[in-house]
C-alpha cells in the first residue's frame, strides 16, 4: 500500500529528453505525475491538410472522404474498410490550460473505460478511453497540444458503452487496439523519431 501511495504522489522516473526520443519506463503508467515537456510544435494543424497533402497517410488510413469539423477541432475520415476515424487535438484554452494533465488524470465524467499506456516502442505517453461514441487514444507528443485519434463504434455490435462494466471492457478490448494501431501509424508518418520527451 505504501508503494502505491508513493507512486501516486511522486513524479515518474524518465530519461532526459533527446533526439530521437528516448524510450519511457514501462512503469510510467502507474504514476499520476509525469516529467513532461511542452516545447515541441503541435503535430495536428487544425485542418485536414496533412491527409490532403500526404498520400502515404491517406493510404495508411484507407481514406475515401475527409471533412474538417472546426467546432471539435478534428478531421473526420471515412475509410474504405472499418469504422470512421477521427484525428484531432485538445489545445490549451482559458478553461483547460493544461489538457494533458486532465487527460492523464481522467478528469471527465463521460468516460466508461480508461487505461494509461505507452505507444510507439514506449516513446509516447498515451491514454485509451471509451465514451458513448467510440474509443479515443490521446497522446502526449511533447507539445502543449494533446493529439487524439478515435474510432467510431459500429452500431450493429449490439452493445453500448455504459451498459455495464463488462460490456465496457469487451468494447474496449475490441476497438481500442485498432485505435492504437491507427495512432501509431499517424505518429510514424507525421512524427518520425518523435516522442513525449523528444527534443
Long-range contacts (C-beta under 8 A, 24 or more apart in sequence): 4-30, 7-31, 7-32, 8-32, 9-33, 11-35, 14-197, 15-197, 16-197, 17-142, 17-197, 17-198, 17-199, 18-197, 18-198, 18-199, 19-193, 19-198, 19-199, 20-123, 20-193, 20-194, 20-195, 20-198, 21-123, 21-124, 21-142, 21-193, 21-194, 21-195, 21-196, 21-197, 21-198, 21-199, 22-123, 22-195, 22-197, 23-121, 23-122, 23-123, 24-118, 24-122, 24-123, 24-124, 24-125, 24-195, 24-196, 24-197, 25-122, 26-118, 26-122, 28-116, 28-118, 28-125, 29-116, 29-117, 29-118, 32-104, 32-105, 34-104, 34-125, 34-140, 34-196, 35-197, 36-100, 36-125, 36-140, 36-142, 36-196, 36-197, 37-142, 37-196, 37-197, 38-142, 38-143, 38-144, 39-142, 39-143, 39-199, 40-141, 40-142, 40-143, 40-194, 40-198, 41-143, 42-89, 42-91, 42-141, 42-143, 42-144, 42-145, 43-89, 43-141, 43-143, 43-145, 43-147, 43-187, 43-190, 43-191, 43-194, 44-73, 44-87, 44-88, 44-89, 44-145, 44-147, 46-73, 46-89, 46-91, 47-75, 48-75, 50-75, 50-87, 50-190, 51-75, 51-77, 51-87, 54-189, 56-189, 57-186, 57-189, 57-190, 60-185, 60-186, 60-189, 61-85, 61-182, 61-185, 61-186, 74-148, 74-150, 82-151, 82-178, 83-134, 83-151, 83-152, 83-153, 83-154, 83-175, 84-151, 84-152, 85-149, 85-150, 85-151, 85-152, 85-182, 86-148, 86-149, 86-150, 86-151, 86-152, 87-147, 87-148, 87-149, 87-150, 87-186, 88-148, 88-150, 89-145, 89-146, 89-147, 89-148, 90-138, 90-145, 90-146, 90-148, 91-144, 91-145, 92-144, 92-145, 98-144, 99-144, 99-145, 99-146, 100-140, 100-144, 100-146, 103-127, 103-138, 103-140, 103-146, 104-140, 112-161, 112-162, 112-168, 113-161, 113-168, 113-169, 113-171, 113-172, 113-176, 115-172, 115-176, 117-180, 119-180, 119-183, 119-184, 119-187, 120-184, 120-187, 120-188, 120-195, 123-194, 123-195, 123-196, 123-197, 123-198, 124-187, 124-194, 124-195, 124-196, 125-196, 126-180, 126-183, 128-172, 128-176, 128-179, 128-180, 130-161, 130-168, 130-171, 130-172, 130-175, 130-176, 131-161, 132-160, 132-161, 132-162, 134-175, 134-179, 135-171, 135-172, 135-175, 135-176, 135-178, 135-179, 136-179, 137-176, 137-179, 137-180, 137-182, 137-183, 139-183, 139-187, 140-196, 141-187, 141-191, 141-194, 141-195, 141-196, 141-198, 142-194, 142-195, 142-196, 142-197, 142-198, 147-183, 147-186, 147-187, 149-179, 149-182, 149-183, 149-186, 150-179, 151-175, 151-178, 151-179, 151-182
